[in-house]
């Protein structure tokens, strides 16, 4: 592990390992070359339904407990792994704001629950195209307030999310701070899609290197999601948020993903606002690489870092 500029930590060897090469090839053939959502309401619904069917048989270890939850108008599930201690994790899954669910992200959420030694509440927030921004932020704020009503202290709650979910975690914290409400104890972000305008250089630089996404399709989705709103609104694109007063941040990204510069921008903005932030960039790793910890042993290092981050809460 070598430190880079602005406190960025680079993790992993310069030459990719065999299992990293294999997962890259699998993702290119099964995702990048085959999964193309037409950016229309019907196209997004069709793509989300196909993905949900493909992921409906997720397996989790026997020691992981899943409990469905209806928190007022907010649905979700509690995930427990082992013997959780105090506090909770509030998790927002990724999926471009239009697909996936708490079920699809269990390979990540159970490991996150175990690493933090907390129960994890994964939110089934409202998604596009049936809902528009800021519906998912509204749901995230409601879920956080519900955890407070359950007796959790705000400082004992960690917000977390991947990709679009990382965006939501940031937007929820921004709204809470702006309203003068209690803030969570910290944020854990995996490959956050924090700029729906896709202005970072990595959208061009990593267009071919990214194993999962076509940069032009990501841009098209961003335009669709912001068609009735300002793409620079910090609740839609948190790279434009003033992070002053935010809790500490732990951010992960892969060096080859198109979203890399979003993670870097968040880390840079946090430092400018004097917010404690750690950014880990894993060489050759795909978007939200901790999701693939079963296949990528090096990805498990992220959960060791998360465990240390959670212990300091």
Sine and cosine of phi, psi and omega as CSV:
sin_phi,cos_phi,sin_psi,cos_psi,sin_omega,cos_omega
0.00,0.00,0.83,-0.56,0.01,-1.00
-0.85,-0.53,0.71,-0.71,0.03,-1.00
-0.96,0.29,0.60,-0.80,0.07,-1.00
-0.93,-0.37,-0.19,-0.98,-0.04,-1.00
-0.91,0.42,0.46,-0.89,0.06,-1.00
0.85,0.53,0.51,0.86,0.06,-1.00
0.98,0.18,0.04,1.00,0.04,-1.00
-0.93,0.38,0.72,-0.70,0.00,-1.00
-0.95,-0.31,0.81,-0.59,0.01,-1.00
-0.99,-0.13,0.79,-0.62,-0.09,-1.00
-0.87,-0.49,0.71,-0.70,0.13,-0.99
0.96,-0.29,0.29,-0.96,-0.05,-1.00
-0.96,0.27,0.40,-0.91,0.02,-1.00
-0.91,0.41,-0.55,0.84,0.02,-1.00
-0.99,-0.17,0.80,-0.60,-0.06,-1.00
-0.91,0.42,0.57,-0.82,0.05,-1.00
-0.97,0.23,0.27,-0.96,-0.08,-1.00
-0.86,0.50,-0.70,0.71,-0.04,-1.00
-0.92,0.39,-0.48,0.88,0.07,-1.00
-0.93,0.37,-0.66,0.75,0.04,-1.00
-0.90,0.45,-0.66,0.75,-0.02,-1.00
-0.91,0.42,-0.70,0.72,-0.01,-1.00
-0.93,0.38,-0.54,0.84,0.07,-1.00
-0.88,0.47,-0.70,0.71,0.00,-1.00
-0.91,0.41,-0.67,0.74,0.00,-1.00
-0.88,0.47,-0.71,0.70,-0.02,-1.00
-0.91,0.41,-0.61,0.79,0.01,-1.00
-0.89,0.45,-0.67,0.75,-0.06,-1.00
-0.99,0.13,-0.53,0.85,-0.09,-1.00
-0.99,-0.11,-0.33,0.94,-0.05,-1.00
-0.87,-0.50,-0.90,0.44,-0.15,-0.99
-0.88,0.47,-0.63,0.78,-0.07,-1.00
-1.00,0.00,-0.23,0.97,-0.10,-0.99
-0.86,-0.51,-0.45,0.89,-0.05,-1.00
-0.99,-0.11,0.97,-0.25,0.01,-1.00
-0.73,-0.68,0.95,-0.31,0.00,-1.00
-1.00,0.00,0.83,-0.56,0.16,-0.99
-0.91,0.42,0.80,-0.61,-0.10,-0.99
-0.99,0.12,0.92,0.38,0.13,-0.99
-0.71,-0.70,0.35,-0.94,0.02,-1.00
-0.79,0.61,-0.73,0.68,-0.03,-1.00
-0.93,0.37,-0.63,0.78,0.02,-1.00
-0.89,0.45,-0.65,0.76,0.02,-1.00
-0.93,0.38,-0.66,0.75,0.03,-1.00
-0.89,0.47,-0.68,0.74,-0.03,-1.00
-0.90,0.43,-0.70,0.71,0.00,-1.00
-0.90,0.44,-0.67,0.74,0.01,-1.00
-0.90,0.44,-0.64,0.76,0.00,-1.00
-0.91,0.41,-0.67,0.74,0.02,-1.00
-0.89,0.45,-0.68,0.73,-0.01,-1.00
-0.92,0.39,-0.64,0.76,0.01,-1.00
-0.88,0.48,-0.66,0.75,0.02,-1.00
-0.91,0.40,-0.59,0.81,-0.01,-1.00
-0.94,0.34,-0.38,0.92,-0.10,-1.00
-0.94,-0.35,0.23,0.97,-0.14,-0.99
-0.99,0.16,0.06,1.00,0.01,-1.00
-0.86,-0.51,0.62,0.79,0.03,-1.00
-0.88,0.48,0.72,-0.69,0.04,-1.00
-0.96,-0.28,0.62,-0.78,0.05,-1.00
-0.77,-0.64,0.40,-0.91,-0.01,-1.00
-0.88,0.47,0.39,-0.92,-0.05,-1.00
-0.90,0.44,-0.44,0.90,-0.04,-1.00
-0.99,0.15,-0.03,1.00,0.00,-1.00
-1.00,-0.08,0.78,-0.62,0.02,-1.00
-0.96,-0.29,0.70,-0.71,0.02,-1.00
-0.86,-0.52,0.79,-0.61,-0.02,-1.00
-0.78,-0.62,0.91,-0.41,0.05,-1.00
-0.87,0.48,0.57,-0.82,-0.06,-1.00
-0.72,-0.69,0.65,-0.76,0.20,-0.98
-0.85,-0.52,0.98,-0.21,-0.06,-1.00
-0.98,-0.20,1.00,0.09,-0.11,-0.99
0.92,0.40,-0.85,-0.53,0.04,-1.00
-1.00,0.05,-0.03,1.00,-0.09,-1.00
-0.97,-0.23,0.81,-0.58,0.08,-1.00
-0.99,-0.17,0.31,-0.95,0.03,-1.00
0.12,-0.99,-0.36,-0.93,0.03,-1.00
-0.48,-0.88,0.59,-0.81,0.16,-0.99
-1.00,0.06,0.70,-0.71,0.11,-0.99
-0.88,-0.48,0.79,-0.61,0.08,-1.00
-0.80,-0.60,0.68,-0.74,0.02,-1.00
-0.75,-0.66,0.94,-0.34,-0.07,-1.00
0.99,0.14,-0.66,-0.75,-0.03,-1.00
-0.91,-0.42,1.00,-0.01,-0.04,-1.00
-0.89,0.45,0.52,-0.85,0.02,-1.00
-0.98,-0.21,-0.51,-0.86,-0.05,-1.00
-0.94,0.34,0.30,-0.95,0.12,-0.99
1.00,0.10,-0.02,-1.00,-0.04,-1.00
-0.46,-0.89,0.33,-0.95,0.16,-0.99
-0.91,-0.42,0.77,-0.64,0.10,-1.00
-0.97,-0.23,0.90,-0.43,-0.17,-0.99
-0.91,-0.42,0.69,-0.73,0.05,-1.00
-0.88,-0.47,0.90,-0.43,-0.04,-1.00
-0.95,0.31,0.37,-0.93,0.10,-1.00
-1.00,0.05,-0.13,-0.99,-0.01,-1.00
0.75,-0.66,0.44,0.90,0.09,-1.00
0.91,0.41,0.32,0.95,-0.02,-1.00
0.94,0.33,0.08,1.00,-0.04,-1.00
-0.74,-0.67,-0.17,0.99,-0.04,-1.00
-0.63,-0.78,0.04,-1.00,-0.01,-1.00
0.96,0.28,0.03,-1.00,-0.13,-0.99
-0.24,-0.97,0.10,-0.99,0.13,-0.99
-0.84,0.55,-0.55,0.84,0.00,-1.00
-0.90,0.43,-0.71,0.71,-0.06,-1.00
-0.90,0.43,-0.39,0.92,-0.10,-1.00
-0.97,-0.23,0.20,0.98,0.02,-1.00
-0.86,0.52,-0.55,0.83,0.06,-1.00
-0.85,0.52,-0.41,0.91,0.06,-1.00
-1.00,-0.06,-0.69,0.73,-0.14,-0.99
-0.94,0.35,-0.57,0.82,0.00,-1.00
-0.93,0.36,-0.58,0.82,0.05,-1.00
-0.93,0.36,-0.58,0.82,0.04,-1.00
-0.92,0.38,-0.65,0.76,0.05,-1.00
-0.88,0.48,-0.68,0.74,0.00,-1.00
-0.92,0.39,-0.68,0.74,-0.04,-1.00
-0.91,0.42,-0.61,0.79,-0.04,-1.00
-1.00,0.06,-0.20,0.98,-0.04,-1.00
0.86,0.51,0.64,0.77,-0.02,-1.00
-0.71,-0.71,0.38,-0.92,0.22,-0.98
-0.95,0.32,0.58,-0.81,-0.05,-1.00
-0.88,-0.48,0.81,-0.58,0.06,-1.00
-0.98,-0.20,0.95,-0.30,0.03,-1.00
-1.00,-0.04,0.84,-0.54,-0.15,-0.99
-1.00,-0.03,0.75,-0.66,0.14,-0.99
-1.00,-0.05,0.97,0.26,-0.09,-1.00
-0.96,0.27,0.31,-0.95,0.05,-1.00
-0.93,0.38,0.57,-0.82,-0.11,-0.99
-0.76,-0.65,0.28,-0.96,0.16,-0.99
-0.95,0.32,0.36,-0.93,0.02,1.00
-1.00,0.02,-0.03,1.00,-0.03,-1.00
-0.96,0.28,-0.33,0.94,0.02,-1.00
-0.72,-0.70,0.44,-0.90,-0.03,-1.00
-0.87,-0.49,0.32,-0.95,0.09,-1.00
-0.84,0.54,0.67,-0.74,0.19,0.98
-0.97,-0.23,0.62,0.78,-0.07,-1.00
-0.83,0.56,-0.67,0.74,-0.04,-1.00
-0.94,0.33,-0.49,0.87,0.08,-1.00
-0.95,0.31,-0.66,0.75,0.07,-1.00
-0.83,0.56,-0.72,0.70,-0.02,-1.00
-0.91,0.41,-0.62,0.79,0.02,-1.00
-0.90,0.43,-0.67,0.74,0.04,-1.00
-0.90,0.43,-0.66,0.75,0.02,-1.00
-0.89,0.46,-0.65,0.76,0.00,-1.00
-0.91,0.41,-0.64,0.77,0.03,-1.00
-0.90,0.43,-0.70,0.72,0.02,-1.00
-0.90,0.43,-0.56,0.83,0.03,-1.00
-0.90,0.43,-0.64,0.77,0.06,-1.00
-0.89,0.46,-0.62,0.79,0.07,-1.00
-0.89,0.45,-0.65,0.76,0.02,-1.00
-0.90,0.43,-0.44,0.90,0.03,-1.00
-0.98,0.18,-0.04,1.00,0.07,-1.00
0.97,-0.25,0.03,1.00,0.04,-1.00
-0.97,0.23,0.71,-0.71,0.12,-0.99
-0.96,0.26,0.61,-0.80,-0.05,-1.00
-0.84,0.54,-0.63,0.77,-0.03,-1.00
-0.94,0.35,-0.23,0.97,0.03,-1.00
-1.00,-0.07,0.07,1.00,0.00,-1.00
-0.96,-0.29,0.77,-0.64,0.12,-0.99
-0.97,-0.26,0.76,-0.65,0.13,-0.99
-1.00,-0.04,0.65,-0.76,-0.01,-1.00
-0.54,-0.84,0.40,-0.92,0.05,-1.00
-0.09,-1.00,0.35,-0.94,0.04,-1.00
-0.88,-0.48,0.62,-0.79,0.08,-1.00
0.82,0.57,-0.88,-0.47,0.06,-1.00
-0.86,0.51,-0.55,0.83,0.03,-1.00
-0.92,0.39,-0.54,0.84,0.11,-0.99
-0.91,0.42,-0.61,0.80,0.11,-0.99
-0.85,0.53,-0.73,0.68,-0.05,-1.00
-0.90,0.44,-0.68,0.73,0.01,-1.00
-0.85,0.52,-0.67,0.74,0.03,-1.00
-0.93,0.38,-0.69,0.72,-0.03,-1.00
-0.91,0.41,-0.63,0.78,0.03,-1.00
-0.89,0.46,-0.72,0.70,0.01,-1.00
-0.89,0.45,-0.65,0.76,0.03,-1.00
-0.87,0.49,-0.70,0.71,-0.01,-1.00
-0.92,0.39,-0.66,0.75,0.01,-1.00
-0.88,0.48,-0.70,0.71,0.01,-1.00
-0.90,0.43,-0.68,0.74,0.00,-1.00
-0.89,0.46,-0.55,0.84,0.00,-1.00
-1.00,0.08,-0.04,1.00,-0.01,-1.00
0.96,0.29,0.39,0.92,0.00,-1.00
-1.00,-0.03,0.27,-0.96,0.03,-1.00
-0.86,0.51,0.55,-0.83,-0.03,-1.00
-0.95,-0.32,0.39,-0.92,0.06,-1.00
-0.93,0.38,0.18,-0.98,-0.04,-1.00
-0.98,0.20,-0.31,0.95,-0.01,-1.00
0.03,-1.00,0.23,-0.97,0.02,-1.00
-0.81,-0.58,0.68,-0.74,0.09,-1.00
-0.86,-0.50,0.90,-0.44,-0.14,-0.99
-0.86,-0.50,0.73,-0.68,0.04,-1.00
-0.92,-0.39,0.91,-0.41,0.07,-1.00
0.72,0.70,0.82,0.57,-0.09,-1.00
-0.90,0.43,0.72,-0.69,0.17,-0.99
-1.00,0.01,1.00,-0.01,-0.19,-0.98
-0.98,-0.21,-0.07,1.00,0.03,-1.00
-0.72,-0.69,0.98,-0.21,-0.03,-1.00
-0.94,0.34,-0.22,0.98,0.10,-0.99
-0.99,0.13,-0.17,0.99,0.10,-1.00
0.81,0.58,0.78,0.63,-0.08,-1.00
-1.00,-0.03,-0.17,0.99,-0.02,-1.00
-0.91,0.41,0.52,-0.85,-0.02,-1.00
-0.89,0.46,-0.43,0.90,-0.05,-1.00
-0.92,0.39,-0.35,0.94,0.06,-1.00
-0.91,0.42,-0.48,0.88,0.08,-1.00
-1.00,-0.06,-0.73,0.68,-0.09,-1.00
-0.88,0.47,-0.62,0.79,-0.06,-1.00
-0.97,-0.23,0.26,0.97,-0.06,-1.00
-0.83,0.55,-0.65,0.76,0.02,-1.00
-1.00,0.03,-0.49,0.87,-0.06,-1.00
-0.96,0.27,-0.49,0.87,-0.01,-1.00
-0.90,0.44,0.81,-0.59,-0.07,-1.00
-0.99,0.12,-0.20,0.98,-0.14,-0.99
-0.91,-0.42,-0.55,0.83,-0.22,-0.98
-0.82,-0.57,0.57,-0.82,0.22,-0.98
-1.00,0.03,0.85,-0.52,-0.07,-1.00
-0.84,0.54,-0.62,0.78,-0.03,-1.00
-0.92,0.40,-0.53,0.85,0.03,-1.00
-0.95,0.30,-0.58,0.81,0.06,-1.00
-0.90,0.44,-0.69,0.73,0.03,-1.00
-0.88,0.47,-0.66,0.75,0.01,-1.00
-0.89,0.46,-0.65,0.76,0.03,-1.00
-0.91,0.41,-0.65,0.76,0.04,-1.00
-0.87,0.50,-0.66,0.75,0.04,-1.00
-0.91,0.42,-0.63,0.78,0.03,-1.00
-0.89,0.45,-0.70,0.71,-0.06,-1.00
-0.93,0.37,-0.45,0.89,-0.05,-1.00
-0.95,-0.31,0.29,0.96,-0.08,-1.00
-0.88,0.47,-0.46,0.89,-0.02,-1.00
-0.91,-0.41,0.31,0.95,-0.04,-1.00
-0.56,-0.83,0.13,-0.99,0.01,-1.00
-0.99,0.17,0.87,-0.49,-0.01,-1.00
-0.91,0.42,-0.21,0.98,0.04,-1.00
-0.98,-0.17,0.10,1.00,0.08,-1.00
-0.89,0.45,0.82,-0.58,-0.05,-1.00
-0.89,0.46,-0.32,0.95,0.08,-1.00
-0.98,0.18,-0.27,0.96,0.09,-1.00
-0.98,-0.21,-0.61,0.79,0.01,-1.00
-0.77,-0.64,1.00,0.02,-0.10,-0.99
-0.90,0.44,-0.12,0.99,0.10,-0.99
-0.89,0.45,-0.31,0.95,0.02,-1.00
-0.99,-0.12,0.11,0.99,-0.03,-1.00
-0.99,0.12,0.58,-0.82,0.20,-0.98
-0.98,0.18,0.90,-0.44,-0.09,-1.00
-1.00,-0.04,0.18,0.98,0.03,-1.00
-0.83,0.56,0.76,-0.65,0.02,-1.00
0.99,0.10,-0.01,1.00,0.03,-1.00
-0.92,0.38,0.45,-0.89,0.15,-0.99
-0.95,0.32,0.12,-0.99,-0.04,-1.00
-0.91,0.43,0.46,-0.89,-0.11,-0.99
-0.83,-0.55,0.62,-0.78,0.15,-0.99
-0.81,-0.58,0.86,-0.51,-0.14,-0.99
-0.80,-0.60,0.69,-0.72,0.06,-1.00
-0.84,-0.54,0.53,-0.85,0.09,-1.00
-0.41,-0.91,0.34,-0.94,0.10,-1.00
-0.99,-0.15,0.56,-0.83,-0.10,-1.00
-0.94,0.35,-0.34,0.94,-0.08,-1.00
-0.97,-0.23,0.06,1.00,-0.09,-1.00
-1.00,0.02,0.47,-0.88,-0.02,-1.00
-0.93,0.37,-0.37,0.93,-0.05,-1.00
-1.00,0.07,0.07,1.00,-0.10,-0.99
-0.81,0.58,-0.73,0.69,-0.07,-1.00
-0.94,0.34,-0.33,0.94,0.13,-0.99
-0.90,0.43,-0.71,0.70,0.03,-1.00
-0.89,0.46,-0.66,0.75,0.01,-1.00
-0.91,0.42,-0.62,0.78,0.01,-1.00
-0.90,0.43,-0.66,0.75,0.04,-1.00
-0.89,0.46,-0.69,0.72,0.02,-1.00
-0.89,0.45,-0.67,0.75,0.01,-1.00
-0.90,0.44,-0.69,0.72,0.00,-1.00
-0.92,0.39,-0.59,0.81,0.04,-1.00
-0.90,0.44,-0.70,0.72,0.02,-1.00
-0.89,0.46,-0.64,0.77,0.02,-1.00
-0.90,0.44,-0.49,0.87,0.01,-1.00
-1.00,-0.02,0.14,0.99,0.00,-1.00
0.88,0.48,0.59,0.80,0.08,-1.00
-0.99,-0.16,0.69,-0.72,0.03,-1.00
-0.91,0.40,0.79,-0.61,-0.03,-1.00
-0.56,-0.83,0.63,-0.78,0.14,-0.99
-0.84,-0.55,0.78,-0.62,0.05,-1.00
-0.87,-0.50,0.84,-0.54,0.04,-1.00
-0.92,-0.40,0.87,-0.50,0.05,-1.00
-0.94,-0.33,0.90,-0.45,-0.03,-1.00
-1.00,-0.06,0.83,-0.55,-0.01,-1.00
-0.87,0.48,0.70,-0.71,0.13,-0.99
0.91,0.41,0.10,1.00,-0.07,-1.00
-1.00,0.05,0.55,-0.84,-0.02,-1.00
-0.99,0.17,0.07,-1.00,0.07,-1.00
-0.82,0.57,0.75,-0.66,0.00,-1.00
0.77,0.64,0.79,0.61,-0.08,-1.00
-0.88,0.48,-0.45,0.89,0.05,-1.00
-0.88,0.47,-0.33,0.95,0.08,-1.00
-0.87,0.49,-0.42,0.91,-0.09,-1.00
-0.96,-0.27,0.47,0.88,-0.05,-1.00
-0.88,0.48,-0.42,0.91,0.04,-1.00
-0.91,0.40,-0.46,0.89,-0.05,-1.00
-0.96,-0.29,-0.35,0.94,-0.07,-1.00
-0.87,-0.49,1.00,-0.06,-0.03,-1.00
-0.81,0.59,-0.58,0.82,-0.02,-1.00
-0.91,0.41,-0.43,0.90,0.04,-1.00
-0.90,0.43,-0.41,0.91,0.00,-1.00
-0.91,0.41,-0.36,0.93,0.05,-1.00
-0.86,0.51,-0.52,0.85,0.00,-1.00
-0.86,0.51,-0.61,0.79,-0.04,-1.00
-0.96,0.28,-0.42,0.91,0.14,-0.99
-0.93,0.38,-0.65,0.76,0.07,-1.00
-0.90,0.44,-0.65,0.76,0.03,-1.00
-0.89,0.45,-0.66,0.75,0.01,-1.00
-0.86,0.51,-0.69,0.73,0.03,-1.00
-0.91,0.41,-0.64,0.77,0.02,-1.00
-0.88,0.47,-0.70,0.72,-0.04,-1.00
-0.93,0.36,-0.56,0.83,-0.01,-1.00
-0.90,0.43,-0.44,0.90,-0.02,-1.00
-0.99,0.17,-0.15,0.99,-0.07,-1.00
-0.91,0.40,0.00,0.00,0.00,0.00
